[in-house]
């Protein structure tokens, strides 16, 4: 009903399109609106990880030369943003809306260092494994700065 719509517009400061003069937004406001819409759409399709978006169903688990998993999952992380750019420096050339997409990798550990250390000792539970001094020195050399 038109009366209800006009009452709502009067209370909130909005106005229906076509009833009054429409003022076009500035370029900066338009790009900001487009980026908000883009981020909302990315959030509906993908999971957020920091500032990036990942698809949690699609990942890669690398293996070593013996086909044993390395204990990490590699996700593709996307960052998207709209910008205005001019292909020509001529002032009469109109601005164009461009989409910048950055692709990064996000890593998630699936095995801890303790799991890897126990795996080398016959796959025993961490509470049941004991190490002698020689094994401890070898482990320290191998895993230093990891």
N, C-alpha and C positions, 0 to 999 in steps of 0.2 A: 504494500500500500504506500502511495506517494507521501501521505502525511507523516507516517511513521519514519520513512526514509529521511524526509526533510527535518523532522524533529531530531533524529539521531545526528544528522550532519550539523545542525545548529548547536547541539550540546558538545560535540567532540571537535568541532572546527573542520571537519571534512566536508567535501561537497561532491555530489554525484557528477560524473562526467557527462557533459552535454547540457547541464543546467546552467553552468556559469563558464566564464572564460578560463581555459586551461593554460597554465603557465608551464612551459617546458622546463625540465630541470637543467641545472648546469652540467657541464661535461663531467666534472669530478663527482657530483652526486649520482649521475647515471652509472659511472664505472663502479662506484661504491655499492650501489644497489645490485648491479650485475654480479659483483663478487660475493655479496651476501647470498644471492640466489644460487650461485655456483657452489659455495660451501655447503649450503643446506642440501643441495642435490647430491653432492659427494658424500655427505654424512648419511643420507638415506641408503646409498648403495654400498658404502664401504665403512670399515671401522677406522676410527681416528687413532693415530699414534703420534703424539706430540703435535706438530703442525702439519704432518702429512697424513694421508689416507692410505690404508692398505686393504687388500682383499684377504680376509683371514682364511678363506677356503683354498686359496692358491698360494702355495709356497714350494720351495725346493729344498730338499735335504741332501746335501752333498755327501759323498762317500770317499773313502781313501782307495788306494790301489788294490786293496783286498776286499773291496765292496762292503766294508764296515762303515756304518754311519759315523760322521764326525761329531754328532751331538749338537748341531745347530740347524735352525730353520732360516731360510733366506726369503724374505718377503719383498715384493716390489712396493715402494712407497711413492705416492704421487703428491705433488704440490701444484695446484692450478691457480691461475690468476689472470683476470682480464686487464688489459691496458689499452690506452689510446695511443696510436702512433701515426706519424705521417710518413708515407713512403717517399714523398718529395718534400724538400725544404721550402718549396714555394708556399707563401702564406695563403694563396687561394685554393690550394689543394685541401680537400676535406680530410678530417681525421678518420681513421679506421679503427675498428675494435679488433684487438688481437688477443689471442689466448696463449699464454705461456704455460707450458707443462714441464715440470722438472721431475725426473725419475731418479730415485735413490734406492739404496738397499738398506733394509732393516734386518738385523740379526737377533734371533732369540735362541738362547741356550736351552737345549733339551736334556743335557747331561751336565752334572756339576763336575768339578775337578775331583772330588772325592769318589764319584762314580767311576771316572776314568782310572784313578789310581787302583781301585779295587778290582776293576776289570782286568788289569794286568796280573792280578794275583789269583787267577782262576775264577773270577766272577763271584767271589764270596761277599757276604754282607759286610759293610764297613766296620761293624762292632766286633767281628770275629777275625779280622785280619791283623796280624802282627808283623812288624818289619824289623829286620836287623839293621845294624849301622851301615853296612855296605849298600843295602837297598835304599835306605833313606838318603844317602849321599847321591846315588844315581838319580833318584826322583828329584832331588833339589836341582841337580845339574840340568835335567831335562825340562822341568817345568818352571824354571826361574823366569820371571817377567811375563808370565802368562796371565 
